[in-house]
Amino acid sequence: MKTKVSILFYAKRAKASVNGLVPIYTRITINGKRIELSTNRFVEISKWSTEAGKMKGGSNEARSINSHLDMLKIKIIDVQMELLHKNSIITTETLKSRLLGTQERPRTLIPIFQDHNNKIKELVGKEYAPGTLERYRTSLKHTVEFLQWKYKVTDIEIAKIDHAFITEYEFYLRSVRNCANNTAVKYLKNFNKIIKICLANHWIDRNPFANYKSKVKEVERVYLSQEEIQNIIDKDFKTERLTLVRDIFLFSCFTGLAYIDVKNLTKSHISIGIDGEKWIFTHRQKTESASKIPILPLTQMIIDKYEDHPECINQNKLLPILSNQKMNAYLKEIAGVCEIEKELTFHIARHTFATTVTLTNGVPIESVSKMLGHKNLRTTQHYAKVLDKKVSEDMKILRDKFNGVAFLCEKKIN
């Protein structure tokens, strides 16, 4: 990146002294960011040429002041060239510290990362979900451990982060941390946000991610078939605990709501929709996008079943949901009891709604996308890709249409 430096001398009228003298300042602009420094020289405003950036005339005073300004300009250019020869980043801060002879304090990675996380924490519930904060905290933890593993340090100057640093960090995540491809890519994406902050503030002028390429691999989404859903519905569980978990899991299967969105539901989220029937009106915590979901008969039965549950009454909840950790632990028990070989988690319910409950039954993908609260139709299309049954049914319709044509063709060919 080419560094553009411009130097301007001007008389600062706002700081005129009682005797009418005005201080002369130099304004140094580097890539659009400026600093202003006093030249320790003063001039009568009538004797100053704004266009030339120097004192008018050929008096001894004018020659002395203009000579001082010329020497100062040469000094600024010399410092600029010195930084270039040392391959140092030229910023307003580095230039100012060299000119004034002060020790510049190098910016380091960890305080910048921590400051970013502190700001995320303050905005949780307003602009960010708690899960976002947790992901960045984990990213910071991995970064600190990588620095210790690779460089035996607790921090590093951001100017020293280069392409090799990024590739080594990726290797660490995949090997030492044993992260899967998509997990490693997400951690590097989080780290890239910190680099973008540094670039935006002109703390660095080279992007270490410039030649780095990564790709998220598409993961096959697990969902339940109609038979597996029916098996869970029909199963008579002997404990109230498993019955509760089963009911809330089915609620998600028939609404498409993620765990945190089910947990946040209250009775006020249910209202009458455009068709005169009951709907759930909510916003996804993850994306803050609206979800409007018509309530199916099974969904209403579950809502009615827990309407008078003490937890729902005392805590203004629609359903008495357990912690996500407990829900997933008990769902593994349910899978075992129902002889479902898939690793059952609460999020599979959302996948099941998108596939078995809606798309397989002919609900248009645009409607499914709206109910799921997806911001982009491409996100919903991932579910459509796995529906071999839907492809089979669609092609059967096409096959039936071509049966008559094939008969005519056969007669002509033969």
Secondary structure, 3 states (H helix, E strand, C coil): CCCCEEEEEEECHHHCCCCCEEEEEEEEEECCEEEEEEEEEEEEHHHEECCCCEECCCCHHHHHHHHHHHHHHHHHHHHHHHHHHCCCCCCHHHHHHHHHCCCCCCCEHHHHHHHHHHHHHHCECCCECHHHHHHHHHHHHHHHHHHHHHHCCCCCEHHHCCHHHHHHHHHHHHHCCCCCHHHHHHHHHHHHHHHHHHHHCCCCCCCCCCCCCCCCCCCCCCCCCHHHHHHHHHCCCCCHHHHHHHHHHHHHHCCCCCHHHHHCCCHHHEEECCCCCEEEEEECCCCCCEEEEECCHHHHHHHHHCCCCHHHHHCCCCCCCCCHHHHHHHHHHHHHHCCCCCCCCCHHHHHHHHHHHHHHHCCCHHHHHHHHCCCCHHHHHHHHHCCHHHHHHHHHHHHHHHHHHHHHHHHHHC
